[in-house]
Amino acid sequence: MVELADALCKLLNDSNAKIQLSALDNFNKIFREILPFVELYIQLFYKSIITNLGSSNVGVRKNSESILKQVNDAIKDKSLLILPLVS
């Protein structure tokens, strides 16, 4: 599972905006099914998504905002979000 999280996070932070957009779109499509997995590796995912908020590509920024809101709403234990925000 760690390898999957690493691979997805690498795609979310790829230097090519088309790859980032594709990864964000696919992450959005499968998010509900992989929510327990996302909660387990929230630090990796949250850091990758927050990094995209500073992108110069408008599509990447907007999709990242949308996914970040979705993650924030879906995570039941909000204390999981403290560590990724602090680091």
C-alpha positions in Angstrom: 0.0 0.0 0.0 2.9 2.4 0.7 4.1 1.9 -2.9 0.7 2.9 -4.2 0.5 6.0 -2.0 4.0 7.0 -3.2 3.2 6.5 -6.8 0.0 8.4 -6.6 1.7 11.3 -4.8 4.5 11.4 -7.4 1.9 11.8 -10.1 0.1 14.5 -8.1 3.4 16.4 -8.0 4.7 15.7 -11.4 6.3 18.6 -13.2 4.0 18.1 -16.2 0.6 19.8 -15.6 -1.3 17.4 -17.9 -0.1 14.5 -15.7 -1.0 16.4 -12.6 -4.5 17.1 -13.9 -5.0 13.5 -14.9 -3.9 12.3 -11.5 -6.1 14.8 -9.7 -9.1 13.8 -11.9 -8.5 10.1 -11.3 -8.0 10.7 -7.6 -11.3 12.5 -7.5 -13.1 9.7 -9.3 -11.8 7.0 -6.9 -11.7 9.0 -3.7 -14.8 7.5 -2.0 -13.6 3.9 -2.7 -10.1 4.5 -1.3 -11.1 6.8 1.6 -9.8 4.3 4.3 -6.5 4.1 2.4 -6.3 7.9 2.1 -6.9 8.3 5.9 -4.1 5.8 6.6 -1.6 7.8 4.4 -3.2 11.2 4.9 0.2 12.9 5.5 1.5 11.9 2.1 -1.7 12.8 0.2 -2.4 16.1 2.1 1.2 17.3 1.4 0.9 16.5 -2.3 -2.5 18.2 -2.6 -1.4 21.3 -0.7 1.7 21.6 -2.8 -0.5 21.9 -5.9 -2.3 24.9 -4.5 0.7 26.9 -5.4 0.7 25.7 -9.0 0.8 28.3 -11.9 -1.7 26.2 -13.8 -5.2 27.3 -12.9 -6.7 23.8 -13.6 -4.3 22.2 -11.2 -5.0 24.8 -8.5 -8.8 24.5 -8.8 -8.8 20.7 -8.9 -6.5 20.6 -5.9 -8.8 23.0 -4.0 -11.8 20.8 -4.8 -10.1 17.6 -3.7 -8.8 19.3 -0.6 -12.3 20.3 0.4 -13.5 16.8 -0.4 -10.8 15.3 1.8 -11.6 17.7 4.6 -15.3 16.9 4.5 -14.8 13.1 4.3 -12.2 12.6 7.0 -14.1 11.7 10.2 -11.1 12.1 12.6 -10.1 15.7 12.0 -7.1 15.3 14.3 -5.4 13.4 11.4 -5.2 16.7 9.5 -3.1 18.5 12.2 0.3 16.9 11.5 0.2 17.4 7.7 -0.8 21.0 8.2 2.0 21.6 10.8 4.7 20.1 8.7 
